Amino acid sequence: MNFDSLDLTIIAPAFLAGLLVLATHVPLGAQVLKRGIVFIDLAIAQIAALGVIAAGLMDLEPHGWQVQVAAGLAAALGALFLTWTEKRWPEVQEAQIGVVFVLAATGGLLLLAHNPHGGEHLRDLLSGQILWVSYAQLLMPAVGTLTIIAALSLFRKRISRLGFYLAFALAVTASVQLVGVYLVFASLIITSLGVRNHARRRRLPLAYLTGLCGYAIGLMLSLLFDLPSGALIVWCLSLMAVLVYALGPEKNALEFEVPC
């Protein structure tokens, strides 16, 4: 343990990146659980990562707008395809999402097969490099986050299936390059799982609190123990979600709650 390495200025942009991810992923994660399509985030995130890999093969600037566009187009096409499959074969949608995830993941492996740095690049896309995020990299994700939050607030009661999938694709496109596929999944699903037995009006604030604590603790511990930040944050999010769930009411107790 090295307390001298705990420089908060180092983790400040990384923590801001986490805040941007949580801002959209917490409410979207609640919708994912409600709709019963838990693995859509992994599928869309992997498709966005495939777009990043494809853009990288064209020697584009890794953090340039062209890569963002490539990732966004890939994610949007994936969202449109999954919208179509849900209409066509709704009874097996979860299985179809799994197939899309596997195809995108193995597609990335094939594209990077002859790249000498392919393994490192793939690892960065999966586990992320959140600790090395700069303030400049947060500008475009911040704009996207504000756009998604505004859209979700405006159309909260009447957002269509297609609208949900496209909002989801836009959110994942921005976040997968900041924090990686694993943290995208954790930010969406783990926070919502931890608060599912709490009163409905408390779920969103508690999910945000779970995410904030998970990111903050994970980033600080990664500096102290020199461990991979993304993987450690996933574990911290999970432990925080378990704690929040354990402190919540029993499921049966909610059946007798009087609506406000």
C-alpha positions as CSV (number, residue, x, y, z in Angstrom):
1,M,0.0,0.0,0.0
2,N,1.4,3.4,-1.0
3,F,-0.4,6.4,0.5
4,D,2.1,8.8,-1.3
5,S,0.5,7.7,-4.6
6,L,-3.0,8.8,-3.6
7,D,-3.0,12.0,-5.6
8,L,-6.6,13.0,-6.1
9,T,-5.7,15.2,-9.1
10,I,-4.8,12.1,-11.0
11,I,-8.1,10.4,-10.5
12,A,-10.3,13.6,-10.9
13,P,-10.8,13.2,-14.7
14,A,-11.4,9.5,-14.2
15,F,-14.0,10.1,-11.6
16,L,-15.7,12.7,-13.8
17,A,-15.8,10.0,-16.6
18,G,-17.5,7.7,-14.1
19,L,-20.1,10.4,-13.3
20,L,-20.8,10.8,-17.0
21,V,-21.3,7.1,-17.4
22,L,-23.5,6.8,-14.4
23,A,-25.6,9.8,-15.4
24,T,-27.1,7.8,-18.3
25,H,-26.4,4.2,-17.4
26,V,-28.3,4.2,-14.0
27,P,-31.7,5.1,-15.5
28,L,-31.1,3.0,-18.7
29,G,-30.1,0.1,-16.5
30,A,-33.4,0.2,-14.7
31,Q,-35.2,0.1,-18.0
32,V,-33.0,-2.9,-19.1
33,L,-34.0,-4.9,-16.0
34,K,-37.7,-3.9,-16.5
35,R,-37.7,-5.0,-20.1
36,G,-35.9,-8.3,-19.3
37,I,-33.1,-7.7,-21.8
38,V,-30.1,-7.8,-19.4
39,F,-27.4,-8.6,-21.9
40,I,-28.3,-6.0,-24.5
41,D,-25.7,-3.7,-22.9
42,L,-22.9,-6.2,-23.5
43,A,-24.0,-6.8,-27.1
44,I,-24.3,-3.0,-28.0
45,A,-21.0,-2.3,-26.1
46,Q,-19.2,-5.0,-28.0
47,I,-20.7,-3.8,-31.3
48,A,-19.4,-0.3,-30.5
49,A,-16.0,-1.7,-29.7
50,L,-16.1,-3.5,-33.0
51,G,-16.6,-0.1,-34.7
52,V,-13.6,1.3,-32.8
53,I,-11.5,-1.7,-33.9
54,A,-12.6,-1.3,-37.5
55,A,-11.8,2.5,-37.4
56,G,-8.4,1.6,-35.9
57,L,-7.5,-0.5,-38.9
58,M,-7.9,2.6,-41.1
59,D,-5.2,4.4,-39.0
60,L,-7.5,7.0,-37.7
61,E,-6.7,9.1,-34.6
62,P,-7.6,6.8,-31.6
63,H,-9.6,9.5,-29.8
64,G,-10.6,11.5,-32.9
65,W,-14.2,12.2,-34.0
66,Q,-14.0,9.7,-36.8
67,V,-13.6,6.9,-34.4
68,Q,-16.5,8.2,-32.4
69,V,-18.6,8.3,-35.5
70,A,-17.5,4.7,-36.5
71,A,-18.4,3.4,-33.0
72,G,-21.7,5.3,-33.1
73,L,-22.7,4.0,-36.5
74,A,-21.9,0.4,-35.5
75,A,-23.9,0.7,-32.2
76,A,-26.8,2.3,-34.0
77,L,-26.9,-0.4,-36.7
78,G,-26.8,-3.0,-33.9
79,A,-29.6,-1.2,-32.1
80,L,-31.7,-1.2,-35.3
81,F,-31.0,-4.8,-35.9
82,L,-32.0,-5.8,-32.4
83,T,-35.2,-3.7,-32.7
84,W,-36.1,-5.7,-35.8
85,T,-35.3,-9.1,-34.2
86,E,-37.5,-8.1,-31.2
87,K,-40.4,-7.4,-33.5
88,R,-39.8,-10.5,-35.6
89,W,-39.0,-13.1,-32.9
90,P,-39.7,-11.5,-29.5
91,E,-39.9,-14.9,-27.7
92,V,-36.1,-15.5,-28.2
93,Q,-34.8,-11.9,-28.0
94,E,-32.5,-12.6,-25.1
95,A,-30.9,-15.5,-27.1
96,Q,-30.6,-13.3,-30.2
97,I,-28.8,-10.6,-28.1
98,G,-26.4,-13.3,-26.9
99,V,-25.7,-14.4,-30.5
100,V,-25.0,-10.7,-31.5
101,F,-22.6,-10.3,-28.6
102,V,-20.7,-13.4,-29.5
103,L,-20.5,-12.4,-33.2
104,A,-19.3,-8.9,-32.4
105,A,-16.7,-10.3,-29.9
106,T,-15.3,-12.9,-32.2
107,G,-15.4,-10.3,-35.1
108,G,-13.1,-8.1,-33.1
109,L,-10.7,-11.1,-32.6
110,L,-10.7,-11.7,-36.3
111,L,-10.0,-8.1,-37.2
112,L,-7.1,-7.9,-34.7
113,A,-5.7,-11.3,-35.6
114,H,-2.7,-9.9,-37.5
115,N,-2.2,-6.8,-35.4
116,P,1.0,-7.1,-33.2
117,H,-0.7,-5.0,-30.5
118,G,-4.1,-6.6,-31.0
119,G,-4.2,-8.3,-27.6
120,E,-3.4,-5.0,-25.8
121,H,-6.0,-3.1,-27.8
122,L,-8.6,-5.7,-27.1
123,R,-7.8,-5.7,-23.4
124,D,-8.1,-1.9,-23.3
125,L,-11.6,-2.0,-24.9
126,L,-12.8,-4.7,-22.4
127,S,-11.3,-3.5,-19.1
128,G,-10.8,0.2,-20.1
129,Q,-8.2,2.7,-19.3
130,I,-10.3,5.0,-17.1
131,L,-7.4,6.1,-14.9
132,W,-5.7,7.7,-17.9
133,V,-8.7,9.6,-19.2
134,S,-8.0,13.3,-19.9
135,Y,-10.3,16.2,-19.5
136,A,-10.2,16.8,-23.3
137,Q,-11.6,13.3,-23.9
138,L,-14.7,14.1,-21.7
139,L,-16.1,16.9,-23.9
140,M,-17.9,14.8,-26.5
141,P,-19.2,12.3,-24.0
142,A,-20.5,15.2,-21.9
143,V,-22.5,16.5,-24.9
144,G,-23.8,13.1,-25.6
145,T,-24.8,12.6,-21.9
146,L,-26.7,15.9,-21.8
147,T,-28.5,15.0,-25.0
148,I,-29.5,11.5,-23.7
149,I,-30.7,12.9,-20.3
150,A,-32.8,15.5,-22.1
151,A,-34.3,12.9,-24.4
152,L,-35.1,10.5,-21.5
153,S,-36.7,13.3,-19.5
154,L,-38.8,14.6,-22.4
155,F,-40.0,11.2,-23.6
156,R,-39.9,9.3,-20.3
157,K,-43.5,8.2,-20.5
158,R,-43.7,7.5,-24.2
159,I,-40.3,6.5,-25.5
160,S,-40.7,3.8,-28.2
161,R,-38.7,0.6,-28.5
162,L,-36.6,2.0,-31.3
163,G,-36.0,5.2,-29.4
164,F,-34.9,3.3,-26.3
165,Y,-32.5,1.2,-28.4
166,L,-31.0,4.2,-30.1
167,A,-30.6,6.1,-26.8
168,F,-28.9,3.1,-25.4
169,A,-26.6,2.8,-28.4
170,L,-25.6,6.5,-28.1
171,A,-24.9,6.1,-24.4
172,V,-22.8,3.0,-24.8
173,T,-20.8,4.4,-27.7
174,A,-19.5,7.2,-25.5
175,S,-18.9,5.1,-22.4
176,V,-17.2,2.1,-23.9
177,Q,-14.3,4.1,-25.1
178,L,-14.0,5.8,-21.7
179,V,-14.4,2.9,-19.3
180,G,-14.5,-0.3,-21.3
181,V,-17.1,-3.0,-21.9
182,Y,-16.9,-4.5,-18.4
183,L,-17.6,-1.2,-16.6
184,V,-20.4,-0.4,-19.0
185,F,-22.2,-3.6,-18.0
186,A,-21.4,-3.1,-14.3
187,S,-22.7,0.5,-14.3
188,L,-25.9,-0.5,-16.0
189,I,-26.8,-3.7,-14.3
190,I,-25.1,-4.0,-10.9
191,T,-26.4,-0.6,-9.6
192,S,-29.9,-1.5,-10.5
193,L,-29.8,-5.0,-9.0
194,G,-28.7,-3.6,-5.7
195,V,-31.7,-1.3,-5.2
196,R,-34.5,-3.5,-6.7
197,N,-36.1,-4.3,-3.3
198,H,-36.1,-0.7,-2.1
199,A,-39.2,1.6,-2.4
200,R,-39.6,2.8,-6.0
201,R,-39.0,6.5,-5.2
202,R,-35.7,5.6,-3.6
203,R,-34.2,3.4,-6.2
204,L,-32.8,6.0,-8.6
205,P,-31.0,8.0,-5.9
206,L,-29.7,4.9,-4.2
207,A,-28.5,3.5,-7.5
208,Y,-26.6,6.7,-8.2
209,L,-25.1,6.7,-4.7
210,T,-24.0,3.0,-5.2
211,G,-22.3,3.9,-8.4
212,L,-20.6,7.0,-7.0
213,C,-19.2,5.2,-4.1
214,G,-18.1,2.2,-6.2
215,Y,-16.2,4.4,-8.7
216,A,-14.6,6.6,-5.9
217,I,-13.5,3.7,-3.8
218,G,-12.3,1.7,-6.8
219,L,-10.2,4.5,-8.2
220,M,-8.6,5.2,-4.8
221,L,-7.8,1.6,-4.1
222,S,-6.3,1.2,-7.6
223,L,-3.9,3.9,-6.9
224,L,-3.0,2.6,-3.4
225,F,-2.5,-1.0,-4.5
226,D,-1.4,-0.4,-8.1
227,L,-4.2,-2.6,-9.5
228,P,-6.2,-2.3,-12.7
229,S,-8.8,0.4,-12.2
230,G,-11.6,-0.9,-14.3
231,A,-11.6,-4.4,-12.8
232,L,-11.3,-3.0,-9.2
233,I,-14.2,-0.6,-9.8
234,V,-16.4,-3.5,-11.0
235,W,-15.7,-5.3,-7.7
236,C,-16.3,-2.2,-5.7
237,L,-19.6,-1.6,-7.5
238,S,-20.6,-5.2,-6.8
239,L,-19.8,-5.0,-3.0
240,M,-21.6,-1.6,-2.7
241,A,-24.7,-3.1,-4.5
242,V,-24.6,-6.1,-2.1
243,L,-24.4,-3.8,0.9
244,V,-27.3,-1.6,-0.4
245,Y,-29.4,-4.7,-1.1
246,A,-28.7,-6.2,2.4
247,L,-29.7,-2.9,4.1
248,G,-33.0,-2.8,2.1
249,P,-36.4,-4.2,3.0
250,E,-37.5,-7.8,2.3
251,K,-39.3,-8.2,-1.0
252,N,-42.5,-9.3,0.7
253,A,-42.5,-6.1,2.7
254,L,-43.0,-4.0,-0.4
255,E,-46.2,-5.8,-1.2
256,F,-47.8,-4.0,1.8
257,E,-46.4,-0.6,1.0
258,V,-49.0,2.1,0.6
259,P,-48.6,4.1,-2.6
260,C,-47.8,7.8,-2.2
